[in-house]
């Protein structure tokens, strides 16, 4: 789990079937003083996190497979919650 | 899932038997500044290490793909397979809009 900021979204018409119907947001990790670090990564969004909101992103594949209801899904990153 | 640019293919004549029929791509992860233009024109190769990823989607040279690394890469397979990177999406468009200021740690009312 890490803190990240939503910095955009990705659109894909050709993807693993388990990703169909899920919003894919670009999330960039935050450093301890809330600056953006590294390259953005793609996370599945369940909560409708808005652009520039601070979110908690999970890197747990097992949890992600539960979320997409597909035990053979390769998805790994998903937004767990929006940080107040 | 990281976003990467397909820059080549890998073919092997001697390989693990479970790889039979697999396609392999050389993919170079994108830097943050390349996201907006990546799907329009081919991005330049970044200094990030290039990966070899298993491809199930039919991605080709120049495509922008999402790759998953680690144990999850083997999840789509019914049999044990020793891979640790797989393509899971071919992107049509990416929208990258970094904020102009740092996020506040308290939501404004």
N, CA and C atoms of all chains as a GROMACS GRO file, in nm:
protein
  579
    1UNK      N    1   0.085  -0.118   0.000
    1UNK     CA    2   0.000   0.000   0.000
    1UNK      C    3   0.088   0.123   0.000
    2UNK      N    4   0.055   0.218  -0.080
    2UNK     CA    5   0.130   0.344  -0.078
    2UNK      C    6   0.036   0.459  -0.113
    3UNK      N    7   0.078   0.578  -0.073
    3UNK     CA    8  -0.001   0.697  -0.105
    3UNK      C    9   0.037   0.746  -0.244
    4UNK      N   10  -0.063   0.786  -0.318
    4UNK     CA   11  -0.039   0.835  -0.453
    4UNK      C   12  -0.139   0.943  -0.485
    5UNK      N   13  -0.112   1.015  -0.592
    5UNK     CA   14  -0.206   1.116  -0.638
    5UNK      C   15  -0.254   1.076  -0.777
    6UNK      N   16  -0.383   1.094  -0.801
    6UNK     CA   17  -0.439   1.063  -0.933
    6UNK      C   18  -0.396   1.174  -1.029
    7UNK      N   19  -0.324   1.136  -1.134
    7UNK     CA   20  -0.271   1.237  -1.227
    7UNK      C   21  -0.323   1.218  -1.369
    8UNK      N   22  -0.425   1.133  -1.386
    8UNK     CA   23  -0.479   1.115  -1.521
    8UNK      C   24  -0.548   0.981  -1.532
    9UNK      N   25  -0.579   0.946  -1.656
    9UNK     CA   26  -0.643   0.816  -1.676
    9UNK      C   27  -0.592   0.754  -1.806
   10UNK      N   28  -0.619   0.626  -1.819
   10UNK     CA   29  -0.575   0.552  -1.938
   10UNK      C   30  -0.696   0.486  -2.001
   11UNK      N   31  -0.696   0.480  -2.134
   11UNK     CA   32  -0.804   0.415  -2.208
   11UNK      C   33  -0.745   0.301  -2.290
   12UNK      N   34  -0.805   0.185  -2.276
   12UNK     CA   35  -0.756   0.068  -2.350
   12UNK      C   36  -0.873  -0.008  -2.408
   13UNK      N   37  -0.870  -0.031  -2.540
   13UNK     CA   38  -0.978  -0.109  -2.600
   13UNK      C   39  -0.939  -0.255  -2.611
   14UNK      N   40  -0.812  -0.285  -2.587
   14UNK     CA   41  -0.766  -0.423  -2.599
   14UNK      C   42  -0.688  -0.457  -2.472
   15UNK      N   43  -0.753  -0.532  -2.384
   15UNK     CA   44  -0.687  -0.561  -2.257
   15UNK      C   45  -0.731  -0.697  -2.208
   16UNK      N   46  -0.672  -0.741  -2.098
   16UNK     CA   47  -0.714  -0.866  -2.037
   16UNK      C   48  -0.863  -0.856  -2.004
   17UNK      N   49  -0.941  -0.963  -2.027
   17UNK     CA   50  -1.086  -0.954  -2.006
   17UNK      C   51  -1.125  -0.906  -1.867
   18UNK      N   52  -1.046  -0.935  -1.767
   18UNK     CA   53  -1.082  -0.895  -1.631
   18UNK      C   54  -1.075  -0.743  -1.611
   19UNK      N   55  -1.008  -0.672  -1.701
   19UNK     CA   56  -0.997  -0.526  -1.686
   19UNK      C   57  -1.112  -0.452  -1.753
   20UNK      N   58  -1.190  -0.525  -1.833
   20UNK     CA   59  -1.300  -0.460  -1.906
   20UNK      C   60  -1.402  -0.405  -1.806
   21UNK      N   61  -1.445  -0.282  -1.830
   21UNK     CA   62  -1.546  -0.222  -1.744
   21UNK      C   63  -1.491  -0.154  -1.620
   22UNK      N   64  -1.361  -0.160  -1.602
   22UNK     CA   65  -1.301  -0.092  -1.486
   22UNK      C   66  -1.228   0.033  -1.533
   23UNK      N   67  -1.242   0.140  -1.454
   23UNK     CA   68  -1.168   0.261  -1.486
   23UNK      C   69  -1.022   0.242  -1.451
   24UNK      N   70  -0.935   0.287  -1.538
   24UNK     CA   71  -0.792   0.278  -1.511
   24UNK      C   72  -0.736   0.418  -1.492
   25UNK      N   73  -0.688   0.445  -1.372
   25UNK     CA   74  -0.637   0.576  -1.340
   25UNK      C   75  -0.484   0.574  -1.334
   26UNK      N   76  -0.423   0.684  -1.377
   26UNK     CA   77  -0.278   0.698  -1.361
   26UNK      C   78  -0.253   0.753  -1.221
   27UNK      N   79  -0.176   0.681  -1.143
   27UNK     CA   80  -0.146   0.722  -1.007
   27UNK      C   81   0.004   0.736  -0.991
   28UNK      N   82   0.046   0.849  -0.934
   28UNK     CA   83   0.189   0.873  -0.915
   28UNK      C   84   0.218   0.876  -0.766
   29UNK      N   85   0.318   0.804  -0.724
   29UNK     CA   86   0.349   0.790  -0.582
   29UNK      C   87   0.390   0.924  -0.521
   30UNK      N   88   0.362   0.939  -0.391
   30UNK     CA   89   0.395   1.061  -0.318
   30UNK      C   90   0.508   1.035  -0.221
   31UNK      N   91   0.596   1.134  -0.209
   31UNK     CA   92   0.703   1.123  -0.110
   31UNK      C   93   0.651   1.176   0.024
   32UNK      N   94   0.731   1.171   0.133
   32UNK     CA   95   0.678   1.210   0.265
   32UNK      C   96   0.632   1.356   0.273
   33UNK      N   97   0.679   1.441   0.183
   33UNK     CA   98   0.631   1.579   0.186
   33UNK      C   99   0.531   1.603   0.072
   34UNK      N  100   0.468   1.495   0.026
   34UNK     CA  101   0.359   1.499  -0.072
   34UNK      C  102   0.401   1.552  -0.209
   35UNK      N  103   0.527   1.531  -0.244
   35UNK     CA  104   0.570   1.561  -0.381
   35UNK      C  105   0.559   1.435  -0.466
   36UNK      N  106   0.539   1.453  -0.595
   36UNK     CA  107   0.526   1.337  -0.684
   36UNK      C  108   0.663   1.278  -0.713
   37UNK      N  109   0.671   1.144  -0.710
   37UNK     CA  110   0.798   1.079  -0.740
   37UNK      C  111   0.775   0.966  -0.841
   38UNK      N  112   0.877   0.936  -0.918
   38UNK     CA  113   0.873   0.823  -1.010
   38UNK      C  114   0.780   0.845  -1.127
   39UNK      N  115   0.754   0.738  -1.200
   39UNK     CA  116   0.663   0.743  -1.313
   39UNK      C  117   0.524   0.699  -1.267
   40UNK      N  118   0.418   0.752  -1.329
   40UNK     CA  119   0.283   0.710  -1.290
   40UNK      C  120   0.262   0.562  -1.319
   41UNK      N  121   0.178   0.499  -1.240
   41UNK     CA  122   0.138   0.361  -1.270
   41UNK      C  123  -0.014   0.356  -1.282
   42UNK      N  124  -0.060   0.248  -1.343
   42UNK     CA  125  -0.204   0.236  -1.368
   42UNK      C  126  -0.267   0.154  -1.256
   43UNK      N  127  -0.374   0.208  -1.197
   43UNK     CA  128  -0.446   0.135  -1.092
   43UNK      C  129  -0.595   0.134  -1.127
   44UNK      N  130  -0.662   0.026  -1.090
   44UNK     CA  131  -0.806   0.015  -1.111
   44UNK      C  132  -0.879   0.097  -1.007
   45UNK      N  133  -0.980   0.170  -1.051
   45UNK     CA  134  -1.051   0.259  -0.960
   45UNK      C  135  -1.193   0.209  -0.937
   46UNK      N  136  -1.228   0.188  -0.811
   46UNK     CA  137  -1.363   0.142  -0.777
   46UNK      C  138  -1.449   0.251  -0.720
   47UNK      N  139  -1.388   0.360  -0.675
   47UNK     CA  140  -1.459   0.460  -0.596
   47UNK      C  141  -1.484   0.589  -0.671
   48UNK      N  142  -1.446   0.598  -0.795
   48UNK     CA  143  -1.462   0.722  -0.868
   48UNK      C  144  -1.370   0.831  -0.817
   49UNK      N  145  -1.246   0.797  -0.788
   49UNK     CA  146  -1.150   0.896  -0.741
   49UNK      C  147  -1.129   1.002  -0.850
   50UNK      N  148  -1.137   1.128  -0.809
   50UNK     CA  149  -1.126   1.236  -0.907
   50UNK      C  150  -0.981   1.270  -0.938
   51UNK      N  151  -0.966   1.347  -1.046
   51UNK     CA  152  -0.833   1.393  -1.084
   51UNK      C  153  -0.771   1.474  -0.970
   52UNK      N  154  -0.648   1.448  -0.939
   52UNK     CA  155  -0.568   1.516  -0.838
   52UNK      C  156  -0.607   1.478  -0.695
   53UNK      N  157  -0.695   1.381  -0.675
   53UNK     CA  158  -0.721   1.340  -0.538
   53UNK      C  159  -0.608   1.249  -0.489
   54UNK      N  160  -0.586   1.253  -0.358
   54UNK     CA  161  -0.485   1.169  -0.296
   54UNK      C  162  -0.550   1.036  -0.261
   55UNK      N  163  -0.486   0.927  -0.299
   55UNK     CA  164  -0.548   0.795  -0.282
   55UNK      C  165  -0.447   0.698  -0.221
   56UNK      N  166  -0.500   0.588  -0.170
   56UNK     CA  167  -0.415   0.480  -0.124
   56UNK      C  168  -0.424   0.368  -0.228
   57UNK      N  169  -0.310   0.325  -0.276
   57UNK     CA  170  -0.306   0.224  -0.381
   57UNK      C  171  -0.248   0.095  -0.323
   58UNK      N  172  -0.316  -0.016  -0.352
   58UNK     CA  173  -0.269  -0.146  -0.305
   58UNK      C  174  -0.186  -0.213  -0.414
   59UNK      N  175  -0.086  -0.289  -0.372
   59UNK     CA  176  -0.008  -0.367  -0.468
   59UNK      C  177  -0.031  -0.517  -0.444
   60UNK      N  178  -0.145  -0.550  -0.383
   60UNK     CA  179  -0.173  -0.688  -0.349
   60UNK      C  180  -0.253  -0.756  -0.460
   61UNK      N  181  -0.192  -0.851  -0.528
   61UNK     CA  182  -0.258  -0.918  -0.638
   61UNK      C  183  -0.379  -0.999  -0.595
   62UNK      N  184  -0.371  -1.062  -0.478
   62UNK     CA  185  -0.484  -1.144  -0.432
   62UNK      C  186  -0.607  -1.058  -0.410
   63UNK      N  187  -0.587  -0.944  -0.343
   63UNK     CA  188  -0.698  -0.851  -0.322
   63UNK      C  189  -0.755  -0.801  -0.454
   64UNK      N  190  -0.665  -0.772  -0.548
   64UNK     CA  191  -0.710  -0.720  -0.678
   64UNK      C  192  -0.792  -0.824  -0.752
   65UNK      N  193  -0.755  -0.950  -0.740
   65UNK     CA  194  -0.831  -1.056  -0.808
   65UNK      C  195  -0.971  -1.070  -0.749
   66UNK      N  196  -0.983  -1.047  -0.617
   66UNK     CA  197  -1.116  -1.047  -0.556
   66UNK      C  198  -1.200  -0.931  -0.611
   67UNK      N  199  -1.136  -0.817  -0.624
   67UNK     CA  200  -1.205  -0.696  -0.667
   67UNK      C  201  -1.265  -0.713  -0.807
   68UNK      N  202  -1.188  -0.775  -0.897
   68UNK     CA  203  -1.237  -0.789  -1.036
   68UNK      C  204  -1.313  -0.920  -1.056
   69UNK      N  205  -1.329  -0.998  -0.948
   69UNK     CA  206  -1.404  -1.125  -0.953
   69UNK      C  207  -1.349  -1.218  -1.060
   70UNK      N  208  -1.218  -1.228  -1.068
   70UNK     CA  209  -1.155  -1.318  -1.166
   70UNK      C  210  -1.027  -1.371  -1.102
   71UNK      N  211  -1.030  -1.499  -1.065
   71UNK     CA  212  -0.914  -1.553  -0.994
   71UNK      C  213  -0.794  -1.576  -1.086
   72UNK      N  214  -0.813  -1.554  -1.217
   72UNK     CA  215  -0.700  -1.566  -1.310
   72UNK      C  216  -0.660  -1.431  -1.369
   73UNK      N  217  -0.691  -1.325  -1.299
   73UNK     CA  218  -0.658  -1.193  -1.350
   73UNK      C  219  -0.515  -1.154  -1.311
   74UNK      N  220  -0.439  -1.093  -1.403
   74UNK     CA  221  -0.304  -1.049  -1.367
   74UNK      C  222  -0.301  -0.912  -1.301
   75UNK      N  223  -0.417  -0.852  -1.278
   75UNK     CA  224  -0.419  -0.716  -1.224
   75UNK      C  225  -0.360  -0.713  -1.082
   76UNK      N  226  -0.294  -0.604  -1.049
   76UNK     CA  227  -0.223  -0.597  -0.923
   76UNK      C  228  -0.251  -0.469  -0.844
   77UNK      N  229  -0.262  -0.357  -0.912
   77UNK     CA  230  -0.278  -0.229  -0.842
   77UNK      C  231  -0.423  -0.183  -0.847
   78UNK      N  232  -0.478  -0.149  -0.731
   78UNK     CA  233  -0.611  -0.089  -0.731
   78UNK      C  234  -0.618   0.017  -0.622
   79UNK      N  235  -0.709   0.112  -0.643
   79UNK     CA  236  -0.726   0.221  -0.546
   79UNK      C  237  -0.814   0.169  -0.434
   80UNK      N  238  -0.761   0.174  -0.312
   80UNK     CA  239  -0.832   0.121  -0.197
   80UNK      C  240  -0.920   0.226  -0.130
   81UNK      N  241  -0.883   0.351  -0.145
   81UNK     CA  242  -0.960   0.454  -0.079
   81UNK      C  243  -0.908   0.591  -0.115
   82UNK      N  244  -0.992   0.691  -0.092
   82UNK     CA  245  -0.956   0.830  -0.119
   82UNK      C  246  -0.921   0.895   0.014
   83UNK      N  247  -0.806   0.958   0.023
   83UNK     CA  248  -0.754   1.011   0.149
   83UNK      C  249  -0.813   1.151   0.175
   84UNK      N  250  -0.865   1.169   0.297
   84UNK     CA  251  -0.912   1.303   0.337
   84UNK      C  252  -0.793   1.392   0.373
   85UNK      N  253   0.048  -0.192  -1.238
   85UNK     CA  254   0.070  -0.199  -1.381
   85UNK      C  255   0.152  -0.078  -1.425
   86UNK      N  256   0.262  -0.103  -1.490
   86UNK     CA  257   0.344   0.008  -1.542
   86UNK      C  258   0.315   0.027  -1.689
   87UNK      N  259   0.342   0.145  -1.738
   87UNK     CA  260   0.316   0.177  -1.878
   87UNK      C  261   0.449   0.175  -1.952
   88UNK      N  262   0.453   0.102  -2.063
   88UNK     CA  263   0.580   0.084  -2.135
   88UNK      C  264   0.555   0.088  -2.285
   89UNK      N  265   0.663   0.109  -2.357
   89UNK     CA  266   0.662   0.125  -2.502
   89UNK      C  267   0.730   0.002  -2.561
   90UNK      N  268   0.664  -0.063  -2.658
   90UNK     CA  269   0.722  -0.183  -2.719
   90UNK      C  270   0.832  -0.140  -2.815
   91UNK      N  271   0.954  -0.188  -2.793
   91UNK     CA  272   1.066  -0.148  -2.879
   91UNK      C  273   1.126  -0.265  -2.954
   92UNK      N  274   1.074  -0.386  -2.933
   92UNK     CA  275   1.132  -0.498  -3.008
   92UNK      C  276   1.074  -0.630  -2.965
   93UNK      N  277   1.120  -0.736  -3.032
   93UNK     CA  278   1.072  -0.870  -3.000
   93UNK      C  279   1.190  -0.960  -2.965
   94UNK      N  280   1.159  -1.065  -2.893
   94UNK     CA  281   1.261  -1.163  -2.856
   94UNK      C  282   1.214  -1.299  -2.905
   95UNK      N  283   1.301  -1.372  -2.973
   95UNK     CA  284   1.268  -1.511  -3.009
   95UNK      C  285   1.375  -1.602  -2.951
   96UNK      N  286   1.331  -1.719  -2.908
   96UNK     CA  287   1.425  -1.813  -2.846
   96UNK      C  288   1.408  -1.950  -2.911
   97UNK      N  289   1.519  -2.020  -2.933
   97UNK     CA  290   1.509  -2.155  -2.990
   97UNK      C  291   1.515  -2.260  -2.880
   98UNK      N  292   1.584  -2.229  -2.773
   98UNK     CA  293   1.588  -2.320  -2.658
   98UNK      C  294   1.526  -2.246  -2.541
   99UNK      N  295   1.422  -2.308  -2.484
   99UNK     CA  296   1.348  -2.238  -2.379
   99UNK      C  297   1.273  -2.338  -2.292
  100UNK      N  298   1.218  -2.289  -2.183
  100UNK     CA  299   1.138  -2.374  -2.095
  100UNK      C  300   1.019  -2.430  -2.175
  101UNK      N  301   0.986  -2.558  -2.157
  101UNK     CA  302   0.876  -2.617  -2.236
  101UNK      C  303   0.744  -2.542  -2.220
  102UNK      N  304   0.720  -2.480  -2.105
  102UNK     CA  305   0.593  -2.411  -2.084
  102UNK      C  306   0.583  -2.283  -2.166
  103UNK      N  307   0.693  -2.239  -2.226
  103UNK     CA  308   0.691  -2.116  -2.306
  103UNK      C  309   0.645  -2.140  -2.449
  104UNK      N  310   0.617  -2.266  -2.484
  104UNK     CA  311   0.586  -2.301  -2.623
  104UNK      C  312   0.470  -2.214  -2.676
  105UNK      N  313   0.492  -2.149  -2.788
  105UNK     CA  314   0.388  -2.066  -2.847
  105UNK      C  315   0.382  -1.925  -2.793
  106UNK      N  316   0.466  -1.894  -2.695
  106UNK     CA  317   0.462  -1.760  -2.636
  106UNK      C  318   0.530  -1.656  -2.723
  107UNK      N  319   0.483  -1.532  -2.711
  107UNK     CA  320   0.546  -1.419  -2.778
  107UNK      C  321   0.615  -1.334  -2.672
  108UNK      N  322   0.728  -1.281  -2.706
  108UNK     CA  323   0.804  -1.201  -2.610
  108UNK      C  324   0.835  -1.065  -2.668
  109UNK      N  325   0.814  -0.964  -2.589
  109UNK     CA  326   0.839  -0.828  -2.635
  109UNK      C  327   0.943  -0.762  -2.547
  110UNK      N  328   1.026  -0.678  -2.611
  110UNK     CA  329   1.112  -0.590  -2.534
  110UNK      C  330   1.033  -0.462  -2.509
  111UNK      N  331   1.018  -0.426  -2.383
  111UNK     CA  332   0.940  -0.307  -2.350
  111UNK      C  333   1.023  -0.214  -2.263
  112UNK      N  334   1.011  -0.086  -2.293
  112UNK     CA  335   1.086   0.017  -2.220
  112UNK      C  336   0.986   0.105  -2.144
  113UNK      N  337   0.991   0.104  -2.010
  113UNK     CA  338   0.895   0.184  -1.933
  113UNK      C  339   0.906   0.333  -1.966
  114UNK      N  340   0.790   0.401  -1.966
  114UNK     CA  341   0.786   0.544  -2.000
  114UNK      C  342   0.822   0.628  -1.878
  115UNK      N  343   0.881   0.746  -1.906
  115UNK     CA  344   0.898   0.847  -1.802
  115UNK      C  345   0.770   0.931  -1.796
  116UNK      N  346   0.752   1.000  -1.682
  116UNK     CA  347   0.628   1.075  -1.661
  116UNK      C  348   0.602   1.175  -1.774
  117UNK      N  349   0.704   1.243  -1.820
  117UNK     CA  350   0.686   1.348  -1.920
  117UNK      C  351   0.642   1.296  -2.057
  118UNK      N  352   0.651   1.166  -2.080
  118UNK     CA  353   0.620   1.112  -2.213
  118UNK      C  354   0.477   1.063  -2.225
  119UNK      N  355   0.401   1.065  -2.115
  119UNK     CA  356   0.270   0.999  -2.117
  119UNK      C  357   0.172   1.060  -2.216
  120UNK      N  358   0.166   1.194  -2.223
  120UNK     CA  359   0.063   1.256  -2.304
  120UNK      C  360   0.080   1.231  -2.453
  121UNK      N  361   0.204   1.228  -2.500
  121UNK     CA  362   0.228   1.214  -2.644
  121UNK      C  363   0.247   1.069  -2.685
  122UNK      N  364   0.258   0.978  -2.588
  122UNK     CA  365   0.306   0.843  -2.617
  122UNK      C  366   0.222   0.770  -2.721
  123UNK      N  367   0.088   0.784  -2.714
  123UNK     CA  368   0.003   0.708  -2.806
  123UNK      C  369  -0.001   0.771  -2.944
  124UNK      N  370   0.041   0.896  -2.957
  124UNK     CA  371   0.040   0.962  -3.088
  124UNK      C  372   0.167   0.938  -3.166
  125UNK      N  373   0.280   0.971  -3.108
  125UNK     CA  374   0.408   0.947  -3.176
  125UNK      C  375   0.498   0.865  -3.085
  126UNK      N  376   0.587   0.790  -3.148
  126UNK     CA  377   0.670   0.697  -3.073
  126UNK      C  378   0.759   0.772  -2.974
  127UNK      N  379   0.752   0.737  -2.845
  127UNK     CA  380   0.838   0.804  -2.747
  127UNK      C  381   0.983   0.756  -2.761
  128UNK      N  382   1.076   0.840  -2.716
  128UNK     CA  383   1.216   0.800  -2.720
  128UNK      C  384   1.242   0.699  -2.608
  129UNK      N  385   1.349   0.623  -2.624
  129UNK     CA  386   1.383   0.521  -2.525
  129UNK      C  387   1.435   0.590  -2.400
  130UNK      N  388   1.382   0.549  -2.284
  130UNK     CA  389   1.420   0.614  -2.159
  130UNK      C  390   1.540   0.543  -2.096
  131UNK      N  391   1.590   0.602  -1.987
  131UNK     CA  392   1.705   0.542  -1.919
  131UNK      C  393   1.663   0.428  -1.826
  132UNK      N  394   1.530   0.406  -1.815
  132UNK     CA  395   1.485   0.296  -1.728
  132UNK      C  396   1.519   0.162  -1.794
  133UNK      N  397   1.547   0.060  -1.714
  133UNK     CA  398   1.586  -0.069  -1.770
  133UNK      C  399   1.475  -0.128  -1.858
  134UNK      N  400   1.516  -0.179  -1.974
  134UNK     CA  401   1.421  -0.243  -2.064
  134UNK      C  402   1.390  -0.384  -2.013
  135UNK      N  403   1.262  -0.422  -2.023
  135UNK     CA  404   1.217  -0.553  -1.974
  135UNK      C  405   1.178  -0.641  -2.091
  136UNK      N  406   1.180  -0.770  -2.068
  136UNK     CA  407   1.119  -0.864  -2.161
  136UNK      C  408   0.989  -0.910  -2.097
  137UNK      N  409   0.879  -0.896  -2.172
  137UNK     CA  410   0.748  -0.931  -2.118
  137UNK      C  411   0.681  -1.033  -2.209
  138UNK      N  412   0.609  -1.127  -2.148
  138UNK     CA  413   0.528  -1.223  -2.222
  138UNK      C  414   0.408  -1.148  -2.279
  139UNK      N  415   0.371  -1.180  -2.401
  139UNK     CA  416   0.261  -1.107  -2.465
  139UNK      C  417   0.151  -1.201  -2.508
  140UNK      N  418   0.030  -1.176  -2.457
  140UNK     CA  419  -0.089  -1.254  -2.494
  140UNK      C  420  -0.182  -1.175  -2.583
  141UNK      N  421  -0.155  -1.045  -2.600
  141UNK     CA  422  -0.252  -0.956  -2.663
  141UNK      C  423  -0.225  -0.933  -2.810
  142UNK      N  424  -0.105  -0.962  -2.856
  142UNK     CA  425  -0.070  -0.932  -2.994
  142UNK      C  426  -0.018  -0.791  -3.012
  143UNK      N  427   0.046  -0.737  -2.911
  143UNK     CA  428   0.104  -0.603  -2.922
  143UNK      C  429   0.224  -0.608  -3.015
  144UNK      N  430   0.247  -0.497  -3.084
  144UNK     CA  431   0.359  -0.491  -3.178
  144UNK      C  432   0.446  -0.370  -3.154
  145UNK      N  433   0.547  -0.356  -3.237
  145UNK     CA  434   0.641  -0.245  -3.226
  145UNK      C  435   0.568  -0.111  -3.219
  146UNK      N  436   0.605  -0.028  -3.125
  146UNK     CA  437   0.549   0.106  -3.116
  146UNK      C  438   0.426   0.115  -3.028
  147UNK      N  439   0.364   0.002  -2.994
  147UNK     CA  440   0.244   0.008  -2.910
  147UNK      C  441   0.282   0.050  -2.767
  148UNK      N  442   0.185   0.116  -2.702
  148UNK     CA  443   0.201   0.151  -2.560
  148UNK      C  444   0.121   0.048  -2.480
  149UNK      N  445   0.188  -0.026  -2.395
  149UNK     CA  446   0.125  -0.137  -2.325
  149UNK      C  447   0.133  -0.119  -2.174
  150UNK      N  448   0.041  -0.186  -2.105
  150UNK     CA  449   0.048  -0.195  -1.960
  150UNK      C  450   0.112  -0.328  -1.926
  151UNK      N  451   0.212  -0.327  -1.840
  151UNK     CA  452   0.276  -0.452  -1.802
  151UNK      C  453   0.263  -0.473  -1.651
  152UNK      N  454   0.240  -0.598  -1.616
  152UNK     CA  455   0.235  -0.634  -1.474
  152UNK      C  456   0.357  -0.721  -1.446
  153UNK      N  457   0.426  -0.688  -1.338
  153UNK     CA  458   0.545  -0.763  -1.300
  153UNK      C  459   0.520  -0.840  -1.171
  154UNK      N  460   0.595  -0.946  -1.152
  154UNK     CA  461   0.587  -1.021  -1.028
  154UNK      C  462   0.500  -1.145  -1.042
  155UNK      N  463   0.463  -1.201  -0.928
  155UNK     CA  464   0.389  -1.328  -0.926
  155UNK      C  465   0.257  -1.318  -1.002
  156UNK      N  466   0.195  -1.199  -1.002
  156UNK     CA  467   0.066  -1.183  -1.069
  156UNK      C  468   0.076  -1.210  -1.219
  157UNK      N  469   0.195  -1.199  -1.275
  157UNK     CA  470   0.212  -1.223  -1.419
  157UNK      C  471   0.174  -1.367  -1.456
  158UNK      N  472   0.185  -1.458  -1.361
  158UNK     CA  473   0.154  -1.599  -1.392
  158UNK      C  474   0.006  -1.632  -1.368
  159UNK      N  475  -0.070  -1.539  -1.313
  159UNK     CA  476  -0.209  -1.567  -1.274
  159UNK      C  477  -0.298  -1.615  -1.389
  160UNK      N  478  -0.282  -1.562  -1.513
  160UNK     CA  479  -0.374  -1.606  -1.620
  160UNK      C  480  -0.351  -1.750  -1.666
  161UNK      N  481  -0.244  -1.814  -1.623
  161UNK     CA  482  -0.210  -1.946  -1.676
  161UNK      C  483  -0.265  -2.057  -1.588
  162UNK      N  484  -0.302  -2.168  -1.653
  162UNK     CA  485  -0.353  -2.284  -1.580
  162UNK      C  486  -0.241  -2.373  -1.529
  163UNK      N  487  -0.121  -2.350  -1.579
  163UNK     CA  488  -0.008  -2.437  -1.547
  163UNK      C  489   0.107  -2.350  -1.495
  164UNK      N  490   0.199  -2.411  -1.420
  164UNK     CA  491   0.312  -2.330  -1.370
  164UNK      C  492   0.398  -2.280  -1.486
  165UNK      N  493   0.432  -2.154  -1.482
  165UNK     CA  494   0.513  -2.096  -1.589
  165UNK      C  495   0.606  -1.992  -1.526
  166UNK      N  496   0.734  -2.002  -1.554
  166UNK     CA  497   0.830  -1.914  -1.485
  166UNK      C  498   0.846  -1.778  -1.554
  167UNK      N  499   0.741  -1.698  -1.554
  167UNK     CA  500   0.753  -1.562  -1.609
  167UNK      C  501   0.728  -1.461  -1.498
  168UNK      N  502   0.781  -1.341  -1.515
  168UNK     CA  503   0.751  -1.238  -1.415
  168UNK      C  504   0.717  -1.102  -1.476
  169UNK      N  505   0.680  -1.100  -1.604
  169UNK     CA  506   0.627  -0.977  -1.662
  169UNK      C  507   0.535  -1.016  -1.777
  170UNK      N  508   0.420  -0.953  -1.785
  170UNK     CA  509   0.322  -0.988  -1.888
  170UNK      C  510   0.250  -0.860  -1.932
  171UNK      N  511   0.216  -0.853  -2.061
  171UNK     CA  512   0.137  -0.739  -2.107
  171UNK      C  513  -0.010  -0.767  -2.076
  172UNK      N  514  -0.081  -0.667  -2.025
  172UNK     CA  515  -0.222  -0.686  -1.991
  172UNK      C  516  -0.314  -0.587  -2.062
  173UNK      N  517  -0.260  -0.483  -2.122
  173UNK     CA  518  -0.345  -0.386  -2.191
  173UNK      C  519  -0.264  -0.315  -2.299
  174UNK      N  520  -0.331  -0.285  -2.412
  174UNK     CA  521  -0.272  -0.197  -2.513
  174UNK      C  522  -0.350  -0.066  -2.504
  175UNK      N  523  -0.280   0.042  -2.477
  175UNK     CA  524  -0.349   0.169  -2.450
  175UNK      C  525  -0.378   0.245  -2.579
  176UNK      N  526  -0.500   0.300  -2.586
  176UNK     CA  527  -0.540   0.386  -2.697
  176UNK      C  528  -0.503   0.531  -2.666
  177UNK      N  529  -0.520   0.570  -2.541
  177UNK     CA  530  -0.484   0.706  -2.505
  177UNK      C  531  -0.447   0.712  -2.357
  178UNK      N  532  -0.360   0.806  -2.327
  178UNK     CA  533  -0.320   0.832  -2.189
  178UNK      C  534  -0.336   0.981  -2.164
  179UNK      N  535  -0.394   1.014  -2.053
  179UNK     CA  536  -0.409   1.155  -2.018
  179UNK      C  537  -0.332   1.179  -1.889
  180UNK      N  538  -0.227   1.258  -1.898
  180UNK     CA  539  -0.143   1.285  -1.780
  180UNK      C  540  -0.148   1.433  -1.750
  181UNK      N  541  -0.208   1.468  -1.637
  181UNK     CA  542  -0.221   1.608  -1.598
  181UNK      C  543  -0.173   1.624  -1.455
  182UNK      N  544  -0.043   1.641  -1.434
  182UNK     CA  545   0.006   1.657  -1.297
  182UNK      C  546  -0.045   1.789  -1.240
  183UNK      N  547  -0.072   1.794  -1.109
  183UNK     CA  548  -0.121   1.917  -1.047
  183UNK      C  549  -0.013   2.024  -1.046
  184UNK      N  550  -0.055   2.149  -1.042
  184UNK     CA  551   0.042   2.258  -1.041
  184UNK      C  552   0.102   2.276  -0.902
  185UNK      N  553   0.026   2.234  -0.798
  185UNK     CA  554   0.078   2.248  -0.662
  185UNK      C  555   0.066   2.113  -0.591
  186UNK      N  556   0.134   2.100  -0.479
  186UNK     CA  557   0.127   1.976  -0.402
  186UNK      C  558  -0.013   1.956  -0.346
  187UNK      N  559  -0.055   1.831  -0.327
  187UNK     CA  560  -0.186   1.809  -0.268
  187UNK      C  561  -0.186   1.853  -0.123
  188UNK      N  562  -0.297   1.910  -0.076
  188UNK     CA  563  -0.305   1.943   0.066
  188UNK      C  564  -0.342   1.816   0.139
  189UNK      N  565  -0.307   1.808   0.267
  189UNK     CA  566  -0.339   1.688   0.342
  189UNK      C  567  -0.476   1.699   0.408
  190UNK      N  568  -0.549   1.803   0.376
  190UNK     CA  569  -0.683   1.818   0.431
  190UNK      C  570  -0.775   1.863   0.318
  191UNK      N  571  -0.887   1.796   0.307
  191UNK     CA  572  -0.979   1.829   0.198
  191UNK      C  573  -1.046   1.964   0.226
  192UNK      N  574  -1.048   2.051   0.128
  192UNK     CA  575  -1.114   2.180   0.148
  192UNK      C  576  -1.264   2.162   0.141
  193UNK      N  577  -1.337   2.238   0.222
  193UNK     CA  578  -1.483   2.223   0.230
  193UNK      C  579  -1.551   2.304   0.121
   0.00000   0.00000   0.00000
